[in-house]
Amino acid sequence: FASRLLISKGILEFIKSAEALNHLGYKFLIAGKLDLDNPDCISKKELDIFLKKGIVEYLGEIKNVRDLLLKSKIVVLPSFYGEGLPKILIESAACGLPVITTDHPGCRDAIIPDKTGILVPIKDTQSIIKGIKTLFQSPVIYENMSREARLLALRKYDVNDVVRKHLEIYDQLLN
């Protein structure tokens, strides 16, 4: 999970999934800003409870997300936030990582369901758990999604195209 630690970004669903799968020995990492001034942010007290139980590991705000992604197997973003196109999902595809994300505007637009990632309903911890198990316990599915995620990034999220599109938008705004 790499995002601001907001309730609406799905942090609690991620942690509950980690708690349910804790017995399997998977490592669940959280990277992102603990924005305590935001009323939607998980409380430090609540996060500390899960940290003390050893359910998740909190890395704080990461400057180089690429390094984190290259050490990861999957990315989970169970967001119901008013997303645009979550950058972490694009970065995950670029690194060839399958994702588990919600069937929510922005999130669902960043993957090809069952090809580059798994879509789950909003606030559905059981579906997240099932998706994580599928990816970890089915090497063929994992490898296929990993390969397809990288191909999607090359095809759809080329950095030159993204920069060009941003410049077009800026140009339109200035005119």
C-alpha positions in Angstrom: 0.0 0.0 0.0 1.6 3.3 -1.1 -0.6 6.3 -0.7 -1.6 8.9 1.8 -2.9 7.0 4.9 -6.5 8.1 4.4 -9.5 6.0 5.3 -10.9 6.7 1.8 -7.7 5.4 0.2 -8.6 2.0 1.7 -5.9 1.8 4.4 -8.2 0.0 6.9 -9.2 -2.6 4.3 -5.6 -3.1 3.5 -4.7 -3.6 7.2 -7.6 -5.9 7.8 -6.6 -8.0 4.9 -3.0 -8.1 6.2 -4.4 -9.2 9.6 -6.4 -12.0 8.1 -3.4 -13.3 6.1 -0.8 -12.7 8.9 -0.5 -16.5 9.5 0.7 -17.1 5.9 3.9 -15.1 6.5 3.4 -12.5 3.8 5.0 -9.1 4.5 2.6 -6.1 4.3 4.2 -2.7 3.8 2.6 0.7 4.1 4.3 3.7 2.5 2.9 7.1 2.6 2.2 10.3 4.5 0.5 10.1 7.9 -1.4 13.4 7.4 -2.8 13.9 10.9 -4.2 17.3 9.9 -6.6 15.6 7.5 -9.8 14.3 9.3 -9.8 11.3 6.8 -6.4 10.1 8.0 -6.0 7.0 10.1 -5.0 8.0 13.6 -1.5 7.4 14.8 -2.9 5.5 17.8 -4.8 3.1 15.4 -1.8 2.6 13.2 0.4 1.9 16.2 -1.9 -0.9 17.3 -1.4 -2.7 14.1 2.3 -2.0 14.0 2.8 -3.4 17.6 0.9 -6.5 16.5 3.4 -7.0 13.6 0.5 -7.0 11.1 2.0 -4.3 8.9 5.3 -2.4 8.6 5.1 1.3 8.2 7.9 2.8 6.0 6.8 6.4 6.2 6.8 8.7 3.2 9.0 7.3 0.5 10.8 9.6 -1.9 11.8 6.9 -4.4 8.7 4.7 -4.9 10.4 2.8 -7.7 12.9 1.2 -5.3 10.0 0.1 -3.1 8.1 -1.3 -6.0 11.1 -3.3 -7.3 11.2 -5.1 -4.0 7.5 -5.8 -4.0 5.4 -8.5 -5.4 2.0 -6.8 -5.7 0.4 -3.4 -4.9 -2.9 -3.1 -3.2 -4.9 0.2 -3.4 -8.5 -0.4 -2.2 -9.4 3.2 -2.7 -12.9 4.8 -2.7 -11.4 8.3 -2.7 -12.3 10.7 -5.5 -9.4 9.5 -7.6 -8.1 10.8 -10.9 -5.7 8.1 -12.2 -3.7 7.0 -9.2 0.0 7.4 -10.0 0.9 4.4 -7.9 -1.1 2.1 -10.2 0.7 3.5 -13.2 4.1 3.1 -11.5 3.1 -0.5 -10.5 2.4 -1.3 -14.1 5.7 0.2 -15.2 7.5 -2.1 -12.7 5.5 -5.1 -13.9 3.5 -5.5 -10.7 -0.1 -6.9 -10.7 -2.4 -4.7 -8.6 -5.5 -5.2 -6.5 -7.7 -2.2 -6.7 -11.3 -1.1 -6.4 -13.9 -1.0 -9.1 -14.0 2.8 -8.7 -13.4 5.6 -11.2 -9.7 6.2 -11.7 -8.7 2.9 -10.1 -10.5 0.7 -12.5 -9.2 2.8 -15.4 -5.6 2.0 -14.5 -5.8 -1.8 -15.1 -7.2 -4.4 -17.4 -9.3 -6.5 -15.0 -8.1 -10.1 -14.6 -5.3 -9.3 -17.1 -3.1 -6.7 -15.3 -4.8 -6.8 -11.9 -7.8 -7.7 -9.9 -10.8 -5.4 -9.3 -12.6 -5.7 -6.0 -15.7 -4.0 -4.7 -15.3 -1.0 -2.5 -14.8 -1.8 1.2 -14.7 -5.5 0.5 -11.9 -7.0 2.6 -12.8 -10.6 1.7 -12.3 -9.8 -2.0 -8.9 -8.2 -1.3 -7.9 -11.3 0.7 -9.0 -13.6 -2.1 -7.1 -11.5 -4.6 -3.9 -11.6 -2.6 -4.2 -15.3 -2.2 -4.8 -15.8 -5.9 -1.7 -13.8 -6.8 0.6 -15.5 -4.3 -0.7 -19.0 -4.7 -1.0 -19.1 -8.5 2.4 -18.5 -10.1 1.0 -18.7 -13.6 -1.7 -16.1 -13.0 0.9 -13.9 -11.2 3.5 -14.2 -14.0 0.8 -13.5 -16.7 -0.5 -10.4 -14.9 3.0 -9.2 -14.2 3.9 -9.4 -17.9 0.7 -7.8 -19.1 1.0 -5.0 -16.5 4.4 -4.1 -18.0 3.1 -4.3 -21.5 0.2 -2.0 -20.5 2.6 0.5 -19.1 4.7 0.5 -22.3 1.6 0.8 -24.5 -0.6 3.2 -22.5 1.6 5.1 -20.0 4.8 6.0 -22.0 6.4 9.0 -20.1 6.7 11.0 -23.3 3.0 10.7 -24.0 2.1 11.7 -20.5 4.4 14.7 -20.6 3.0 15.7 -24.0 -0.6 15.4 -22.7 0.3 17.6 -19.7 1.8 20.2 -22.0 -1.3 20.2 -24.1 -3.5 20.7 -21.1 -1.3 23.6 -19.9 -1.4 25.1 -23.3 -5.2 24.9 -23.4 -5.4 26.5 -20.0 -3.1 29.4 -21.0 -5.1 30.0 -24.1 
